Amino acid sequence: MEKLLNQVIKSDAQAREKLKEAEAYRKAQMESLPQKKEQIIKEENQKAIDDAMRRSKSSSTTAAKKLEQTKARNSAAQENMEKLYSEKCDEWVETMLKKIIEA
């Protein structure tokens, strides 16, 4: 019986020691939570910034391509207008003069 009682006391002491270890671990984890939270927030903010920068660069590239396309279209339209003017200038001047004289 004494052996059984000693066994129970020994088991109780081991359980108390494990409980102390668990409490110490829990306390350490609870104390480190604010730092972990701050680290996670910093990491997520950096990911968001990186994503925004990547999207911004992509948007800038797309905008630059569209600007170049628009410049090319405008340049082509200007060339066509100048060509038409050089071909029709004399005809237009004569037509305007006739209308002015007739009026």
C-alpha positions in Angstrom: 0.0 0.0 0.0 2.9 2.3 0.9 4.4 1.6 -2.5 1.1 2.5 -4.2 0.9 5.7 -2.2 4.5 6.6 -3.1 3.7 5.9 -6.8 0.7 8.3 -6.6 2.8 11.0 -4.9 5.6 10.6 -7.5 3.0 10.7 -10.4 1.5 13.8 -8.8 4.9 15.5 -8.6 5.6 14.7 -12.2 2.2 16.0 -13.2 2.8 19.2 -11.3 6.2 19.6 -13.0 4.6 19.1 -16.4 1.9 21.6 -15.5 4.6 24.2 -14.5 6.4 23.6 -17.8 3.1 24.0 -19.7 2.3 27.2 -17.8 5.8 28.6 -18.5 5.4 27.7 -22.2 1.9 29.3 -22.4 3.2 32.4 -20.6 6.1 32.7 -23.0 3.8 32.2 -26.0 1.4 34.8 -24.7 4.2 37.3 -24.1 5.5 36.8 -27.7 2.0 37.3 -29.3 2.3 41.1 -29.7 5.7 40.7 -31.5 4.3 37.9 -33.7 1.3 40.0 -34.5 3.4 43.0 -35.4 5.7 40.9 -37.5 2.7 39.4 -39.4 1.3 42.9 -40.0 4.6 44.1 -41.3 4.9 41.1 -43.6 1.4 41.5 -45.0 1.8 45.3 -45.4 5.0 44.6 -47.4 3.2 42.1 -49.5 0.5 44.6 -50.2 3.1 47.3 -51.1 5.0 44.9 -53.4 1.7 43.9 -55.1 0.7 47.6 -55.6 4.1 48.4 -57.0 3.9 45.5 -59.4 0.5 46.6 -60.5 1.6 50.2 -60.9 4.5 49.2 -63.1 2.1 47.0 -65.2 -0.3 49.9 -65.5 2.5 52.3 -66.4 3.7 49.9 -69.1 0.2 49.5 -70.5 -0.4 53.3 -70.4 2.9 53.9 -72.2 1.9 51.4 -74.9 -1.5 53.0 -75.4 0.2 56.5 -75.6 2.5 55.3 -78.3 -0.4 53.8 -80.2 -2.3 57.0 -79.9 0.7 59.1 -81.1 1.2 56.7 -84.0 -2.5 57.1 -85.0 -2.3 60.9 -84.6 0.9 61.1 -86.7 -0.7 58.9 -89.4 -3.8 61.2 -89.4 -1.6 64.3 -89.6 0.4 62.9 -92.5 -2.9 62.0 -94.4 -4.2 65.5 -93.8 -1.0 67.1 -95.0 -1.0 64.8 -98.1 -4.6 65.7 -98.8 -3.9 69.4 -98.4 -0.9 69.2 -100.8 -3.1 67.4 -103.3 -6.2 69.6 -103.0 -4.8 73.0 -102.0 -5.0 74.6 -105.4 -8.5 73.2 -106.0 -9.8 74.4 -102.7 -8.3 77.9 -103.2 -9.9 78.1 -106.7 -13.2 77.0 -105.3 -13.2 79.5 -102.5 -12.2 82.3 -104.9 -15.0 81.4 -107.3 -17.5 81.5 -104.4 -16.2 84.8 -103.1 -16.4 86.3 -106.6 -19.9 84.9 -107.2 -21.1 86.2 -103.9 
